[in-house]
Amino acid sequence: MAATVRRKRFRWRDVEGYLFIAPHIVGFLAFMLLPIVSSMYLSLNAWDMMSPPRFIGLRNFQQLLYADRLFWQVLGNTVYYVVLSVPPSVVLPLLLAVLLNQQVRGVSIYRAALFMPVVTSALAVGLAWAWLYDGQFGLFNYVLSLVGIKGPSWLSDPDLAMPAVVAVGVWQGLGYNMVIYLAGLQGIGQHLYEAATIDGAGRLRQFMHITVPLLTPSTFFTLVMGVIGSFQSFGLIYIMTNGGPLNSTNVYVYYLWQTAFGSSRMGYAAAMAWILAVIIFIITAIQFRLARTWVHYQ
C-alpha cells in the first residue's frame, strides 16, 4: 500500500515537472524550432509572400554563390566589420574592468555610466551619433573647426563610414564585456597578487602573467560572442547609413533584410540566412578548437 502511494506521488511530481517546463517547450517549438524548419523549407523555394511558394531546389544557393556579386561585396563588408570591431571590443573592456576593479570612491557610478549604452536602444544611439558625425552641424567637425581643421563627411565617405559605425558599435558594447571581465576578476584570488608582489613583480608583470592568463575564459566568451554579434550587426547600419554610401556599409544582415522585406524575395533571404548560420557555425567551431591551446581554467 505504501509503495503504491509513493508511486502515485512520484508520478504527480513528474506531471508537475512537465507542467513547469511546458511554457519553455512550447516557446521553443513555436519560436525556435518551427521558424528554423520553415526557413529551411523556404530556402528551397521561390516565394514573394503573395503567391504560394514554388519549389526550385538549390537554385537560391547557386545564385547567391555564383551569380550575386553584391552578396560577395556584402560578405566582405561584414568580415571587415568583424575585423575592425572585435579586437577593441575585447581589449578595451579588459582595461576598463581592471581600472574599475579598484576600491575607489564612486566606482559604482562609473560602472553604471559605462553600462548605460548597453541598455540604450540602437535607435537612440544611432540617431545621436549620426548627429555627432554630421558633416555640417556635427559636434566632431565643430570641435575640429576650433583648431582650424575642416572635418570630413564621416558617414558620406565610403572610406570613413564603416570605421565610424564600428566605433559606435564598440562604444555601445563596452559595458557588457566590461561586466564579464569584472566577474572574472572577482574570481582571481588576491593571494596570487600578494605572492607576486613579494617576489618583486610590478603591476604590469602581474597583469600580464596573472590577470590575463586567468581571464582567458572571459576573453574566450567575449571573443565568441563578439564575432557572432558582429556578423549579425544590423541596427546601427540601418539607422546611420542605410548600407551606404555606395554599399560600403551594407553588411550581411542588412542585405538579408533588404532582400526579404524590400524585394519580397523570402526564399532567397532564407538561403542567405542559412549560409550565414553555416559561416558562424564554422568560425565558432574553429574558435572552440583553438581555445584548447590558450584558454586556461583555474
N, C-alpha and C positions, 0 to 999 in steps of 0.2 A: 504493500500500500504506500509506504513511504517512498519507494523507488518510483512509483507511478507519479506521485506528487512532484518529485524532483524533476522527472522528465517533462511534465507539463510546464513547470516553472522555467526550465531551460528553453523549451520551445517558445514560451511567451517572451523570454528575453531575446531570443533570435528575432521574433517578429518586431519587437521594439527597436532592435538594432537596425533592421531593414527599413523601418519607418523613418528613423533618424537620418539615414543616408539616402533615402528616396529622393528628396529635393535635389541633392547633388547629382545623383544618377540621371534624373530626368533632365536637369540642366545640361549635363554633359552630352546626353543623347540629342537634345534639341538644338543646342547652341554650339556644339563642337563636332560630334561625330556626323550628324546629318549634313551640316554645311561642307565638311570635308568630302564626304561621299558625293554630294551634289556637285561640288566644284570639279571633282574628277570626271564625273559624267559630262558636265558642261564643256570641259576642255576637249572633249572628243566630238563636240557638236558646233554647228554654227547657229547662233541664237541672238536675235536683236530685241528680245523682250516683247515683241509684238506678235510674231508668228511662232508656231511650235518649233522646238529645237530640231535641227536636221543633222543626222549623224554624218560626220566627214572623216572619222578615224583620226590619224595623227597629222592631218593637214595643218592644223593650227601650229603645232610644234615645228613642222617643217618650214612654214612661212616665217616664224619667229627666228629660227636659227639660220636660215639660208637666204631669206629674201627681204627681211626687215632691217634696213640699215639704221634706222632710228633706234631700234631695240639695242643694237650693239653700242651706239653712242650713249644711250641712257645707262646701260650696264657699266660702261667706262666711267661715266659721271658718278655713278653710285660707288664704284670702287675708289675713285678719287675722294669722294666724301668720307668714306671709311678711313682711308689712309690719313686724311687731314684731321679727322675728329677723334679717333680712338687714342692715339698716344697722349695728347694733352688731357683727355678725359680720364686717363689712368694716373698720370704723373701729378697734375695739379691738385686733384683731391687728396692724394697721398701727402703732399707737402702741407696742404691746409689742415688735414687731420692731425698731423704731428704738431703743428703750431697750436691748434685748438684743443689738444690733449693736455695742455699745461694747466696747472692750477692758478689761473689768473682771474682777476676781478672782471666780472661781466662776460665770461666766456660763453655762457648760455645764450646771451643776446647775440653774440657773433655767430654762434652756430645756427640760431633761428633765422638770422638775416641771410646767411648763405643758403639755407634750405628753402627760403621763400620762393625762389624762381621755380623750384621743382613742382610746387603745388599751384603755380600760376598757369592759367590756360595758355595754350600755344597761340590763340588768337590775340590775347592781350600782349604777350611777349613779342609776337611778330609785328603787330601794329606799332608798338613803342619803338622797337629797334628799326623799323622801316623809316620812322620819322627821324631817328638819330642819324641814319645813313643818308637821308635825303640830300641830293647834290646841291640844292639851292638854299633850303631852310634848315638843314640838319645841324644838330649840335656839334658833331665831329668836325664838319667843314667850317663851322663858325669859329671853333677853337683854333683850327689851323690858320684861318684868316687873321687871327690876332697876332700871329708870328710871321705874317707875310707869305703864307703858303696857300696856294689855291688847291682846295680839296678836290678829289676825283668824284666821279659819279659812281658811287660804290656798287649799287645794285643794277646799274645800267651798263657796266663794263663787263664783258664776258670773262676777262681775266681776274676780276676782283669779286664778282658776285658770289661765286662758290665759297671762297675763303671767308667772305663777310657773313654768309649764312652759317657756315661751320662755326665761326666764333660765337654766334648767338646760341647755337645748339650746345656747344661745350659749356658756355656760361650757365645755361639753364640746367644742365645735368650735374654741375659741380657738387651741389649739396647732397644729392642722392649717393654718389660714390664716396663723398666725404664721410657720410654716416656709416657706410660699410667699413671703411678703414678705421673709423673711431671704434666701432665694435671690435674689430680685430686687435686694435691697440690695447683695449681693455683686457684682452686675454693673454697679453705678454707679461710674464712675471717681473716685478720690479727688481727681484734679486739678481736677474741677469744683468741689468744695467749697473747695479751696485758692484757685482763681481768684476765687470768690465772696467768700472771706474778705479777699483783697487788695483787692477792690472795696468792702469795707466792709459786706457783707451779714452780718447776725446769724444766729443759729441758726434762728430762726423763719422768716426770709425764705429761707434755704437749704432748709428743709423744704418750704415752700410752692412755691418756684419751681424746685427741683431734684429733691428726693426724690419729691414727689407726682406731678409730670408723668412722671418716668422710671419710676415704679412703676405707671403706668396699665395695662400688660399684666397685671401681677399682680392689680391691682384688678379688671380685667375678668374674669379667670379666677375669682377668689373670688366675684364677683357672680353670674356664671352658675351656678357650682356651688352657691352658697348658695340661689339661687332654686329650682333643681331639687331640692336636698336638702330644702328647707322644704316644697315641695309633696308630697314623699314621706315626711314625718315620720310615724312610727308607734310606735317602741319606747317612748319616754318617755310618750306618751299612754296606751299600753296598760298600762304598769307603774304610773303615778302616778294616773291619773284614770279610766281606762276610758271616756273620752269624756264624762264628767260634769263638774260637775253640770248637769242639765237640758240635756245635749248642748252645753254651752258650749265644751268642748274636743274635741268629736267632729270630727275632721278627715277629709280625703278618703280616705286610705288605710285609716284605721281603720274607716270606714263600709264601704269596699270589703271589708275582711276580715270584718266582721260579716255582710255580705250573702252572701259566698261560703261561709264556714265556720260561721256562726251560723244563717243561714236556709237554707243549701244552695241558693242561687239563683246557680249558677255562670254561667249565661248573662247574667244581669243584672249580676253583678260584672264579667264580661268587657267588657260595654258600658261600664261605669264606667271600666275601665282604659283603654279606647281614647279616651274623652273626655278623661281626664287626659293621655294621650300627646299628643293634639292641642293641649290647652291649653299644655303645656310646650313643644311644638314652636313654637307661635306666639310665646310670650313669648321663647324663646331666639332665634328669628329676628329679632324686634324688637331684642333686645339686640345682636345682631351687626350689624344695620343701623345702630343708633345709635352703635356703637363706632367707626365711621369718623370721627365728629366729635370724639371726645375721647380715644381711645387712641393713644398716640404710641410708636412703636418706635424704638429707637436705631439 
